[in-house]
Amino acid sequence: MPHGTLQLLQGFLGLLKLADFVTSPPGLAITLWIWLYLTLPYDSALGLWLATLTALLMASHEVAKE
């Protein structure tokens, strides 16, 4: 394989790894915090993030019980 093809494949695999991280629960929590922090005042961002995180954790716990 040519070197350029290997670099392209490595870049594509890196993007897949990034997409996997962003869509995982910890990645979603981090992404949500960054988005809220950049768009809202700190107190509002923190309150919404904690409320969302609590709801996600409770839903995860319900799914684990079933």
All heavy atoms as a GROMACS GRO file, in nm:
protein
  511
    1MET      N    1   0.084  -0.118   0.000
    1MET     CA    2   0.000   0.000   0.000
    1MET      C    3   0.088   0.124   0.000
    1MET      O    4   0.186   0.129   0.073
    1MET     CB    5  -0.087   0.006   0.125
    1MET     CG    6  -0.207  -0.082   0.124
    1MET     SD    7  -0.305  -0.048   0.275
    1MET     CE    8  -0.464  -0.063   0.206
    2PRO      N    9   0.048   0.224  -0.075
    2PRO     CA   10   0.124   0.349  -0.073
    2PRO      C   11   0.112   0.418   0.064
    2PRO      O   12   0.016   0.398   0.138
    2PRO     CB   13   0.057   0.434  -0.181
    2PRO     CG   14  -0.023   0.340  -0.264
    2PRO     CD   15  -0.055   0.223  -0.178
    3HIS      N   16   0.212   0.498   0.094
    3HIS     CA   17   0.217   0.568   0.223
    3HIS      C   18   0.097   0.660   0.242
    3HIS      O   19   0.041   0.668   0.351
    3HIS     CB   20   0.348   0.646   0.234
    3HIS     CG   21   0.366   0.715   0.365
    3HIS    ND1   22   0.385   0.646   0.482
    3HIS    CD2   23   0.367   0.846   0.399
    3HIS    CE1   24   0.396   0.730   0.582
    3HIS    NE2   25   0.386   0.854   0.533
    4GLY      N   26   0.055   0.728   0.136
    4GLY     CA   27  -0.060   0.819   0.144
    4GLY      C   28  -0.189   0.746   0.179
    4GLY      O   29  -0.272   0.796   0.254
    5THR      N   30  -0.205   0.625   0.125
    5THR     CA   31  -0.324   0.546   0.155
    5THR      C   32  -0.326   0.505   0.301
    5THR      O   33  -0.431   0.508   0.366
    5THR     CB   34  -0.328   0.420   0.064
    5THR    OG1   35  -0.320   0.462  -0.071
    5THR    CG2   36  -0.453   0.340   0.087
    6LEU      N   37  -0.211   0.468   0.354
    6LEU     CA   38  -0.203   0.431   0.495
    6LEU      C   39  -0.233   0.550   0.586
    6LEU      O   40  -0.301   0.535   0.688
    6LEU     CB   41  -0.066   0.372   0.527
    6LEU     CG   42  -0.036   0.236   0.466
    6LEU    CD1   43   0.108   0.195   0.494
    6LEU    CD2   44  -0.132   0.132   0.519
    7GLN      N   45  -0.186   0.668   0.548
    7GLN     CA   46  -0.215   0.787   0.627
    7GLN      C   47  -0.364   0.819   0.623
    7GLN      O   48  -0.422   0.856   0.725
    7GLN     CB   49  -0.136   0.906   0.575
    7GLN     CG   50   0.009   0.906   0.617
    7GLN     CD   51   0.079   1.031   0.570
    7GLN    OE1   52   0.053   1.084   0.463
    7GLN    NE2   53   0.171   1.081   0.654
    8LEU      N   54  -0.426   0.804   0.508
    8LEU     CA   55  -0.570   0.829   0.496
    8LEU      C   56  -0.649   0.730   0.582
    8LEU      O   57  -0.742   0.768   0.652
    8LEU     CB   58  -0.613   0.818   0.349
    8LEU     CG   59  -0.758   0.848   0.318
    8LEU    CD1   60  -0.789   0.994   0.349
    8LEU    CD2   61  -0.787   0.820   0.171
    9LEU      N   62  -0.610   0.605   0.579
    9LEU     CA   63  -0.675   0.503   0.661
    9LEU      C   64  -0.657   0.532   0.809
    9LEU      O   65  -0.751   0.520   0.888
    9LEU     CB   66  -0.620   0.365   0.627
    9LEU     CG   67  -0.680   0.246   0.700
    9LEU    CD1   68  -0.829   0.237   0.674
    9LEU    CD2   69  -0.611   0.118   0.659
   10GLN      N   70  -0.536   0.574   0.847
   10GLN     CA   71  -0.511   0.606   0.988
   10GLN      C   72  -0.596   0.726   1.031
   10GLN      O   73  -0.651   0.727   1.141
   10GLN     CB   74  -0.363   0.637   1.007
   10GLN     CG   75  -0.325   0.659   1.151
   10GLN     CD   76  -0.175   0.685   1.167
   10GLN    OE1   77  -0.108   0.722   1.071
   10GLN    NE2   78  -0.125   0.666   1.286
   11GLY      N   79  -0.610   0.826   0.947
   11GLY     CA   80  -0.694   0.940   0.979
   11GLY      C   81  -0.839   0.901   0.993
   11GLY      O   82  -0.910   0.949   1.084
   12PHE      N   83  -0.888   0.815   0.904
   12PHE     CA   84  -1.026   0.768   0.911
   12PHE      C   85  -1.051   0.690   1.040
   12PHE      O   86  -1.152   0.710   1.107
   12PHE     CB   87  -1.058   0.682   0.789
   12PHE     CG   88  -1.198   0.629   0.787
   12PHE    CD1   89  -1.305   0.714   0.765
   12PHE    CD2   90  -1.223   0.495   0.810
   12PHE    CE1   91  -1.435   0.666   0.765
   12PHE    CE2   92  -1.352   0.446   0.809
   12PHE     CZ   93  -1.458   0.531   0.786
   13LEU      N   94  -0.958   0.604   1.077
   13LEU     CA   95  -0.972   0.528   1.201
   13LEU      C   96  -0.968   0.621   1.323
   13LEU      O   97  -1.039   0.598   1.422
   13LEU     CB   98  -0.864   0.421   1.211
   13LEU     CG   99  -0.876   0.307   1.110
   13LEU    CD1  100  -0.755   0.214   1.121
   13LEU    CD2  101  -1.005   0.230   1.130
   14GLY      N  102  -0.888   0.726   1.315
   14GLY     CA  103  -0.886   0.824   1.423
   14GLY      C  104  -1.020   0.895   1.437
   14GLY      O  105  -1.067   0.920   1.548
   15LEU      N  106  -1.084   0.929   1.325
   15LEU     CA  107  -1.216   0.991   1.329
   15LEU      C  108  -1.320   0.896   1.387
   15LEU      O  109  -1.407   0.938   1.462
   15LEU     CB  110  -1.259   1.036   1.189
   15LEU     CG  111  -1.193   1.162   1.136
   15LEU    CD1  112  -1.235   1.187   0.991
   15LEU    CD2  113  -1.227   1.281   1.222
   16LEU      N  114  -1.312   0.768   1.353
   16LEU     CA  115  -1.404   0.670   1.410
   16LEU      C  116  -1.386   0.659   1.561
   16LEU      O  117  -1.484   0.650   1.636
   16LEU     CB  118  -1.384   0.533   1.345
   16LEU     CG  119  -1.438   0.517   1.205
   16LEU    CD1  120  -1.403   0.378   1.152
   16LEU    CD2  121  -1.588   0.538   1.201
   17LYS      N  122  -1.262   0.662   1.605
   17LYS     CA  123  -1.234   0.654   1.749
   17LYS      C  124  -1.289   0.778   1.820
   17LYS      O  125  -1.348   0.767   1.928
   17LYS     CB  126  -1.084   0.643   1.772
   17LYS     CG  127  -1.047   0.620   1.916
   17LYS     CD  128  -0.898   0.597   1.931
   17LYS     CE  129  -0.862   0.574   2.075
   17LYS     NZ  130  -0.720   0.552   2.095
   18LEU      N  131  -1.273   0.896   1.759
   18LEU     CA  132  -1.327   1.019   1.816
   18LEU      C  133  -1.479   1.015   1.822
   18LEU      O  134  -1.539   1.051   1.923
   18LEU     CB  135  -1.280   1.139   1.734
   18LEU     CG  136  -1.332   1.276   1.779
   18LEU    CD1  137  -1.279   1.309   1.919
   18LEU    CD2  138  -1.291   1.382   1.680
   19ALA      N  139  -1.543   0.967   1.715
   19ALA     CA  140  -1.689   0.956   1.714
   19ALA      C  141  -1.737   0.859   1.821
   19ALA      O  142  -1.838   0.882   1.886
   19ALA     CB  143  -1.736   0.912   1.576
   20ASP      N  144  -1.664   0.749   1.840
   20ASP     CA  145  -1.700   0.652   1.943
   20ASP      C  146  -1.689   0.715   2.082
   20ASP      O  147  -1.775   0.694   2.166
   20ASP     CB  148  -1.609   0.530   1.932
   20ASP     CG  149  -1.647   0.421   2.030
   20ASP    OD1  150  -1.768   0.389   2.039
   20ASP    OD2  151  -1.557   0.369   2.098
   21PHE      N  152  -1.584   0.794   2.104
   21PHE     CA  153  -1.568   0.858   2.235
   21PHE      C  154  -1.678   0.961   2.260
   21PHE      O  155  -1.734   0.967   2.369
   21PHE     CB  156  -1.431   0.927   2.246
   21PHE     CG  157  -1.419   1.010   2.371
   21PHE    CD1  158  -1.406   0.948   2.494
   21PHE    CD2  159  -1.424   1.147   2.366
   21PHE    CE1  160  -1.397   1.023   2.610
   21PHE    CE2  161  -1.416   1.223   2.481
   21PHE     CZ  162  -1.402   1.161   2.603
   22VAL      N  163  -1.708   1.042   2.160
   22VAL     CA  164  -1.807   1.149   2.178
   22VAL      C  165  -1.945   1.092   2.203
   22VAL      O  166  -2.025   1.151   2.273
   22VAL     CB  167  -1.805   1.245   2.056
   22VAL    CG1  168  -1.922   1.341   2.058
   22VAL    CG2  169  -1.674   1.323   2.053
   23THR      N  170  -1.976   0.976   2.148
   23THR     CA  171  -2.109   0.918   2.166
   23THR      C  172  -2.117   0.822   2.285
   23THR      O  173  -2.224   0.769   2.314
   23THR     CB  174  -2.155   0.844   2.038
   23THR    OG1  175  -2.058   0.745   2.004
   23THR    CG2  176  -2.172   0.941   1.923
   24SER      N  177  -2.007   0.801   2.355
   24SER     CA  178  -2.012   0.720   2.477
   24SER      C  179  -2.066   0.806   2.590
   24SER      O  180  -2.060   0.929   2.583
   24SER     CB  181  -1.872   0.668   2.512
   24SER     OG  182  -1.790   0.775   2.552
   25PRO      N  183  -2.121   0.747   2.695
   25PRO     CA  184  -2.176   0.829   2.804
   25PRO      C  185  -2.079   0.931   2.863
   25PRO      O  186  -2.116   1.047   2.880
   25PRO     CB  187  -2.221   0.725   2.907
   25PRO     CG  188  -2.256   0.605   2.823
   25PRO     CD  189  -2.153   0.605   2.712
   26PRO      N  190  -1.954   0.896   2.894
   26PRO     CA  191  -1.863   0.999   2.945
   26PRO      C  192  -1.836   1.108   2.841
   26PRO      O  193  -1.828   1.226   2.874
   26PRO     CB  194  -1.734   0.924   2.979
   26PRO     CG  195  -1.774   0.783   2.994
   26PRO     CD  196  -1.891   0.763   2.902
   27GLY      N  197  -1.825   1.066   2.715
   27GLY     CA  198  -1.802   1.164   2.608
   27GLY      C  199  -1.920   1.257   2.590
   27GLY      O  200  -1.903   1.377   2.567
   28LEU      N  201  -2.041   1.202   2.602
   28LEU     CA  202  -2.160   1.287   2.593
   28LEU      C  203  -2.166   1.387   2.708
   28LEU      O  204  -2.203   1.502   2.688
   28LEU     CB  205  -2.287   1.200   2.594
   28LEU     CG  206  -2.320   1.128   2.464
   28LEU    CD1  207  -2.438   1.034   2.485
   28LEU    CD2  208  -2.349   1.226   2.354
   29ALA      N  209  -2.129   1.343   2.826
   29ALA     CA  210  -2.129   1.434   2.942
   29ALA      C  211  -2.029   1.547   2.921
   29ALA      O  212  -2.060   1.664   2.948
   29ALA     CB  213  -2.098   1.356   3.069
   30ILE      N  214  -1.912   1.515   2.870
   30ILE     CA  215  -1.810   1.617   2.846
   30ILE      C  216  -1.854   1.711   2.735
   30ILE      O  217  -1.842   1.833   2.746
   30ILE     CB  218  -1.674   1.550   2.814
   30ILE    CG1  219  -1.620   1.478   2.936
   30ILE    CG2  220  -1.575   1.653   2.763
   30ILE    CD1  221  -1.504   1.388   2.909
   31THR      N  222  -1.906   1.654   2.626
   31THR     CA  223  -1.953   1.736   2.514
   31THR      C  224  -2.066   1.828   2.558
   31THR      O  225  -2.068   1.947   2.523
   31THR     CB  226  -2.000   1.646   2.398
   31THR    OG1  227  -1.894   1.558   2.362
   31THR    CG2  228  -2.042   1.728   2.279
   32LEU      N  229  -2.160   1.776   2.635
   32LEU     CA  230  -2.270   1.858   2.685
   32LEU      C  231  -2.219   1.972   2.773
   32LEU      O  232  -2.263   2.086   2.760
   32LEU     CB  233  -2.369   1.772   2.763
   32LEU     CG  234  -2.488   1.846   2.824
   32LEU    CD1  235  -2.576   1.904   2.713
   32LEU    CD2  236  -2.570   1.752   2.911
   33TRP      N  237  -2.123   1.941   2.862
   33TRP     CA  238  -2.069   2.045   2.948
   33TRP      C  239  -2.002   2.155   2.866
   33TRP      O  240  -2.023   2.274   2.891
   33TRP     CB  241  -1.971   1.989   3.049
   33TRP     CG  242  -1.897   2.098   3.119
   33TRP    CD1  243  -1.767   2.129   3.109
   33TRP    CD2  244  -1.954   2.196   3.207
   33TRP    NE1  245  -1.738   2.238   3.185
   33TRP    CE2  246  -1.852   2.282   3.246
   33TRP    CE3  247  -2.083   2.219   3.256
   33TRP    CZ2  248  -1.872   2.389   3.332
   33TRP    CZ3  249  -2.104   2.326   3.341
   33TRP    CH2  250  -2.000   2.409   3.379
   34ILE      N  251  -1.921   2.118   2.769
   34ILE     CA  252  -1.853   2.218   2.687
   34ILE      C  253  -1.954   2.305   2.614
   34ILE      O  254  -1.942   2.428   2.611
   34ILE     CB  255  -1.756   2.150   2.588
   34ILE    CG1  256  -1.639   2.088   2.665
   34ILE    CG2  257  -1.705   2.249   2.484
   34ILE    CD1  258  -1.551   1.998   2.582
   35TRP      N  259  -2.056   2.243   2.556
   35TRP     CA  260  -2.157   2.319   2.482
   35TRP      C  261  -2.233   2.414   2.575
   35TRP      O  262  -2.254   2.531   2.543
   35TRP     CB  263  -2.252   2.224   2.410
   35TRP     CG  264  -2.360   2.294   2.337
   35TRP    CD1  265  -2.347   2.371   2.226
   35TRP    CD2  266  -2.499   2.296   2.370
   35TRP    NE1  267  -2.469   2.419   2.187
   35TRP    CE2  268  -2.564   2.375   2.274
   35TRP    CE3  269  -2.574   2.239   2.472
   35TRP    CZ2  270  -2.701   2.397   2.278
   35TRP    CZ3  271  -2.710   2.261   2.475
   35TRP    CH2  272  -2.772   2.339   2.378
   36LEU      N  273  -2.276   2.364   2.691
   36LEU     CA  274  -2.349   2.450   2.785
   36LEU      C  275  -2.260   2.561   2.839
   36LEU      O  276  -2.303   2.676   2.851
   36LEU     CB  277  -2.404   2.366   2.901
   36LEU     CG  278  -2.520   2.273   2.868
   36LEU    CD1  279  -2.550   2.183   2.987
   36LEU    CD2  280  -2.642   2.351   2.827
   37TYR      N  281  -2.137   2.529   2.868
   37TYR     CA  282  -2.044   2.628   2.923
   37TYR      C  283  -2.018   2.741   2.824
   37TYR      O  284  -2.004   2.857   2.863
   37TYR     CB  285  -1.912   2.559   2.962
   37TYR     CG  286  -1.810   2.653   3.020
   37TYR    CD1  287  -1.824   2.702   3.149
   37TYR    CD2  288  -1.700   2.693   2.946
   37TYR    CE1  289  -1.731   2.788   3.203
   37TYR    CE2  290  -1.606   2.780   3.000
   37TYR     CZ  291  -1.621   2.826   3.128
   37TYR     OH  292  -1.529   2.912   3.182
   38LEU      N  293  -2.011   2.707   2.696
   38LEU     CA  294  -1.984   2.808   2.594
   38LEU      C  295  -2.108   2.890   2.558
   38LEU      O  296  -2.094   2.999   2.502
   38LEU     CB  297  -1.927   2.742   2.468
   38LEU     CG  298  -1.787   2.682   2.483
   38LEU    CD1  299  -1.747   2.610   2.356
   38LEU    CD2  300  -1.685   2.789   2.520
   39THR      N  301  -2.227   2.840   2.586
   39THR     CA  302  -2.347   2.910   2.543
   39THR      C  303  -2.426   2.976   2.656
   39THR      O  304  -2.508   3.063   2.628
   39THR     CB  305  -2.442   2.815   2.468
   39THR    OG1  306  -2.474   2.705   2.551
   39THR    CG2  307  -2.379   2.767   2.339
   40LEU      N  308  -2.401   2.937   2.780
   40LEU     CA  309  -2.479   2.991   2.892
   40LEU      C  310  -2.386   3.045   3.000
   40LEU      O  311  -2.268   3.010   3.005
   40LEU     CB  312  -2.565   2.880   2.953
   40LEU     CG  313  -2.673   2.819   2.866
   40LEU    CD1  314  -2.734   2.699   2.935
   40LEU    CD2  315  -2.780   2.922   2.833
   41PRO      N  316  -2.439   3.128   3.090
   41PRO     CA  317  -2.360   3.167   3.207
   41PRO      C  318  -2.324   3.043   3.290
   41PRO      O  319  -2.395   2.942   3.287
   41PRO     CB  320  -2.453   3.260   3.285
   41PRO     CG  321  -2.556   3.304   3.188
   41PRO     CD  322  -2.568   3.196   3.086
   42TYR      N  323  -2.217   3.053   3.365
   42TYR     CA  324  -2.165   2.937   3.438
   42TYR      C  325  -2.268   2.871   3.528
   42TYR      O  326  -2.284   2.748   3.526
   42TYR     CB  327  -2.042   2.979   3.521
   42TYR     CG  328  -1.984   2.865   3.600
   42TYR    CD1  329  -1.904   2.770   3.537
   42TYR    CD2  330  -2.011   2.850   3.735
   42TYR    CE1  331  -1.850   2.665   3.608
   42TYR    CE2  332  -1.957   2.746   3.807
   42TYR     CZ  333  -1.877   2.653   3.743
   42TYR     OH  334  -1.826   2.548   3.814
   43ASP      N  335  -2.340   2.949   3.608
   43ASP     CA  336  -2.438   2.892   3.702
   43ASP      C  337  -2.549   2.817   3.629
   43ASP      O  338  -2.588   2.707   3.670
   43ASP     CB  339  -2.499   3.000   3.790
   43ASP     CG  340  -2.397   3.061   3.884
   43ASP    OD1  341  -2.294   2.997   3.908
   43ASP    OD2  342  -2.422   3.173   3.934
   44SER      N  343  -2.599   2.874   3.520
   44SER     CA  344  -2.705   2.807   3.443
   44SER      C  345  -2.652   2.681   3.377
   44SER      O  346  -2.718   2.577   3.376
   44SER     CB  347  -2.759   2.901   3.336
   44SER     OG  348  -2.814   3.016   3.394
   45ALA      N  349  -2.531   2.690   3.322
   45ALA     CA  350  -2.471   2.574   3.256
   45ALA      C  351  -2.451   2.461   3.356
   45ALA      O  352  -2.483   2.345   3.328
   45ALA     CB  353  -2.337   2.613   3.192
   46LEU      N  354  -2.401   2.494   3.474
   46LEU     CA  355  -2.377   2.391   3.575
   46LEU      C  356  -2.507   2.327   3.621
   46LEU      O  357  -2.515   2.204   3.633
   46LEU     CB  358  -2.302   2.452   3.694
   46LEU     CG  359  -2.261   2.356   3.805
   46LEU    CD1  360  -2.169   2.248   3.750
   46LEU    CD2  361  -2.194   2.433   3.917
   47GLY      N  362  -2.610   2.409   3.644
   47GLY     CA  363  -2.739   2.355   3.686
   47GLY      C  364  -2.801   2.262   3.583
   47GLY      O  365  -2.848   2.153   3.615
   48LEU      N  366  -2.801   2.304   3.457
   48LEU     CA  367  -2.857   2.219   3.351
   48LEU      C  368  -2.775   2.092   3.333
   48LEU      O  369  -2.830   1.984   3.311
   48LEU     CB  370  -2.863   2.297   3.219
   48LEU     CG  371  -2.979   2.392   3.204
   48LEU    CD1  372  -2.963   2.474   3.077
   48LEU    CD2  373  -3.110   2.316   3.201
   49TRP      N  374  -2.642   2.105   3.342
   49TRP     CA  375  -2.557   1.988   3.323
   49TRP      C  376  -2.580   1.886   3.434
   49TRP      O  377  -2.591   1.767   3.409
   49TRP     CB  378  -2.410   2.031   3.320
   49TRP     CG  379  -2.316   1.920   3.290
   49TRP    CD1  380  -2.299   1.854   3.172
   49TRP    CD2  381  -2.226   1.859   3.383
   49TRP    NE1  382  -2.202   1.758   3.186
   49TRP    CE2  383  -2.156   1.758   3.313
   49TRP    CE3  384  -2.198   1.881   3.517
   49TRP    CZ2  385  -2.059   1.680   3.374
   49TRP    CZ3  386  -2.101   1.803   3.577
   49TRP    CH2  387  -2.032   1.703   3.506
   50LEU      N  388  -2.588   1.934   3.558
   50LEU     CA  389  -2.612   1.842   3.669
   50LEU      C  390  -2.750   1.778   3.661
   50LEU      O  391  -2.765   1.659   3.690
   50LEU     CB  392  -2.593   1.914   3.802
   50LEU     CG  393  -2.450   1.951   3.838
   50LEU    CD1  394  -2.446   2.036   3.963
   50LEU    CD2  395  -2.364   1.826   3.853
   51ALA      N  396  -2.850   1.855   3.622
   51ALA     CA  397  -2.985   1.799   3.608
   51ALA      C  398  -2.988   1.692   3.498
   51ALA      O  399  -3.048   1.585   3.516
   51ALA     CB  400  -3.084   1.910   3.576
   52THR      N  401  -2.923   1.720   3.388
   52THR     CA  402  -2.919   1.622   3.278
   52THR      C  403  -2.839   1.499   3.318
   52THR      O  404  -2.879   1.387   3.290
   52THR     CB  405  -2.856   1.687   3.152
   52THR    OG1  406  -2.930   1.804   3.120
   52THR    CG2  407  -2.858   1.592   3.035
   53LEU      N  408  -2.727   1.521   3.384
   53LEU     CA  409  -2.644   1.409   3.427
   53LEU      C  410  -2.719   1.320   3.526
   53LEU      O  411  -2.713   1.198   3.517
   53LEU     CB  412  -2.516   1.463   3.490
   53LEU     CG  413  -2.401   1.367   3.509
   53LEU    CD1  414  -2.358   1.307   3.376
   53LEU    CD2  415  -2.284   1.436   3.574
   54THR      N  416  -2.793   1.382   3.617
   54THR     CA  417  -2.872   1.305   3.714
   54THR      C  418  -2.979   1.222   3.642
   54THR      O  419  -2.997   1.104   3.673
   54THR     CB  420  -2.939   1.400   3.815
   54THR    OG1  421  -2.837   1.476   3.879
   54THR    CG2  422  -3.018   1.324   3.918
   55ALA      N  423  -3.047   1.284   3.545
   55ALA     CA  424  -3.150   1.211   3.470
   55ALA      C  425  -3.088   1.094   3.392
   55ALA      O  426  -3.144   0.984   3.388
   55ALA     CB  427  -3.222   1.306   3.376
   56LEU      N  428  -2.972   1.117   3.331
   56LEU     CA  429  -2.906   1.009   3.256
   56LEU      C  430  -2.862   0.896   3.348
   56LEU      O  431  -2.876   0.778   3.313
   56LEU     CB  432  -2.786   1.064   3.178
   56LEU     CG  433  -2.818   1.150   3.057
   56LEU    CD1  434  -2.689   1.210   3.001
   56LEU    CD2  435  -2.890   1.068   2.951
   57LEU      N  436  -2.811   0.931   3.463
   57LEU     CA  437  -2.769   0.827   3.558
   57LEU      C  438  -2.887   0.747   3.611
   57LEU      O  439  -2.878   0.625   3.628
   57LEU     CB  440  -2.690   0.889   3.673
   57LEU     CG  441  -2.551   0.940   3.638
   57LEU    CD1  442  -2.490   1.014   3.757
   57LEU    CD2  443  -2.461   0.826   3.595
   58MET      N  444  -2.998   0.814   3.636
   58MET     CA  445  -3.117   0.743   3.683
   58MET      C  446  -3.172   0.651   3.574
   58MET      O  447  -3.212   0.538   3.602
   58MET     CB  448  -3.223   0.844   3.727
   58MET     CG  449  -3.187   0.916   3.856
   58MET     SD  450  -3.302   1.043   3.904
   58MET     CE  451  -3.450   0.947   3.933
   59ALA      N  452  -3.172   0.697   3.450
   59ALA     CA  453  -3.218   0.612   3.339
   59ALA      C  454  -3.125   0.494   3.320
   59ALA      O  455  -3.171   0.381   3.297
   59ALA     CB  456  -3.225   0.695   3.211
   60SER      N  457  -2.996   0.516   3.335
   60SER     CA  458  -2.899   0.407   3.324
   60SER      C  459  -2.921   0.305   3.434
   60SER      O  460  -2.912   0.184   3.412
   60SER     CB  461  -2.758   0.463   3.330
   60SER     OG  462  -2.664   0.362   3.333
   61HIS      N  463  -2.950   0.352   3.553
   61HIS     CA  464  -2.975   0.262   3.666
   61HIS      C  465  -3.101   0.179   3.642
   61HIS      O  466  -3.103   0.058   3.672
   61HIS     CB  467  -2.987   0.344   3.795
   61HIS     CG  468  -3.011   0.260   3.916
   61HIS    ND1  469  -2.916   0.174   3.967
   61HIS    CD2  470  -3.120   0.249   3.997
   61HIS    CE1  471  -2.966   0.114   4.073
   61HIS    NE2  472  -3.089   0.157   4.094
   62GLU      N  473  -3.205   0.239   3.586
   62GLU     CA  474  -3.329   0.166   3.556
   62GLU      C  475  -3.305   0.058   3.453
   62GLU      O  476  -3.358  -0.053   3.464
   62GLU     CB  477  -3.438   0.263   3.509
   62GLU     CG  478  -3.492   0.352   3.619
   62GLU     CD  479  -3.560   0.273   3.729
   62GLU    OE1  480  -3.632   0.176   3.698
   62GLU    OE2  481  -3.540   0.309   3.846
   63VAL      N  482  -3.227   0.090   3.351
   63VAL     CA  483  -3.197  -0.009   3.247
   63VAL      C  484  -3.115  -0.125   3.306
   63VAL      O  485  -3.137  -0.241   3.272
   63VAL     CB  486  -3.121   0.057   3.129
   63VAL    CG1  487  -3.067  -0.046   3.032
   63VAL    CG2  488  -3.214   0.155   3.057
   64ALA      N  489  -3.024  -0.091   3.396
   64ALA     CA  490  -2.940  -0.196   3.458
   64ALA      C  491  -3.024  -0.289   3.546
   64ALA      O  492  -2.993  -0.407   3.558
   64ALA     CB  493  -2.827  -0.132   3.538
   65LYS      N  494  -3.129  -0.236   3.609
   65LYS     CA  495  -3.213  -0.319   3.694
   65LYS      C  496  -3.297  -0.417   3.613
   65LYS      O  497  -3.327  -0.526   3.661
   65LYS     CB  498  -3.306  -0.231   3.777
   65LYS     CG  499  -3.237  -0.167   3.894
   65LYS     CD  500  -3.324  -0.095   3.994
   65LYS     CE  501  -3.466  -0.072   3.961
   65LYS     NZ  502  -3.539   0.008   4.061
   66GLU      N  503  -3.331  -0.380   3.490
   66GLU     CA  504  -3.416  -0.468   3.407
   66GLU      C  505  -3.338  -0.578   3.351
   66GLU      O  506  -3.286  -0.658   3.342
   66GLU     CB  507  -3.478  -0.389   3.292
   66GLU     CG  508  -3.576  -0.287   3.339
   66GLU     CD  509  -3.627  -0.202   3.225
   66GLU    OE1  510  -3.581  -0.219   3.110
   66GLU    OE2  511  -3.712  -0.118   3.250
   0.00000   0.00000   0.00000
